[in-house]
Amino acid sequence: MDLSTLAVFIPACFALNMAPGPNNLLSISNASRYGFVRACSGGIGRLLAFAIMIALAAVGLTAVLHTSELLFLGIKLVGAGYLFYLAVQLWRARPEGDDNEAGLASMSRAGLARQEFLVAIGNPKAILLFTAFLPQFVDRTGTVTQQFAVLGGLFLVLECIAIGLYCYMGIYARRLFARPSGKRLFNRMCAGLLASAASFLLVARRA
């Protein structure tokens, strides 16, 4: 893989990493409620889900999603349902408990990682992204699996940067909405964005 390919891939990939999708919105919300370190740790779940998707794309299994409307619909409904569930939980959250020890302990790192994993793995458009985007930078005359590994690894590294940046946004938002009324407003704004993401997912079609 030559440097000219990477010079095009890295900025294009980072633009995708920074797109305000469901996982990035979740990172903002989690950072505002549980802190920067815990929210970043939860991003491990997202990285695991994306690593699985990249592996499936590398062996061609995601082609099944392109041909199976039923499978695509099933994953889409489960993913949208989980996003709606998170939106309702966030809407009903008590902002008074966000900064005390009990509020911070209400969700473990494993729990946040599980949230991130389920949101990522339940988005069929994310799965199809890897079959539509990564192959454009693969030289078919070379070792395809090795190139997928390099490109996938770079994607995950850039995703780590995106997680950190979005979690920092969440910390900034927590300071901006320091009062309980402000926290409630911020929680409900995030809940509305997650519900909107779920709605967009419901109307998504296979590319």
ABEGO torsion letter per residue (X at the ends): XBAAAAAAAAAAAAAAAABBBAAAAAAAAAAAAAEAAAAAAAAAAAAAAAAAAAAAAAAGAAAAAAABAAAAAAAAAAAAAAAAAAAAAAAABBAAAAABAAAAAABBAAAAAAAAAAAAAABAAAAAAAAAAAAAABBAABBAAAAAAAAAAAAAAAAAAAAAAAAAAAAAAAAABABAAAAAAAAAAAAAAAAAAAAAAAABBBX
